[in-house]
Amino acid sequence: QVQLVESGGDLVQAGGSLRLSCAASGFAFSINAMDWFRQAPGKQREWVATITGGFIADYPNSMRGRFTISRDNAKNTVYLQMNSLKPEDTAVYYCRTVQRGTVYWGQGTQVTVSS
């Protein structure tokens, strides 16, 4: 079955960097788009980044420039490099895939940015 396992979340000071990882299994990873979302306490889950099977990346304007999504198809893993972190980036970060119309989420990884 489809499994997504995020890791790499941590407590970091403002201005710091983190790289999140999402290990995927149970589907044809290399040909599928992968997404990162985040959810802060009391807020809706929001889209952070997408990378297609053809390695095309896309971001909302608010994330562009500080966040970089990448993938390693040999490791079935998608990454999110986050730089110049701000306290408002504090959230649980999730990876997501959509397979045959079904949305799959990982369990999330906590990122906390202190001021």
Secondary structure, 3 states (H helix, E strand, C coil): CCEEEEECCCEEECCCCEEEEEEEECCCHHHCCEEEEEECCCCCCEEEEEECCCCCEECCCCCECCEEEEEECCCCEEEEEECCCCHHHCEEEEEEEEECCEEEECCCEEEEEEC
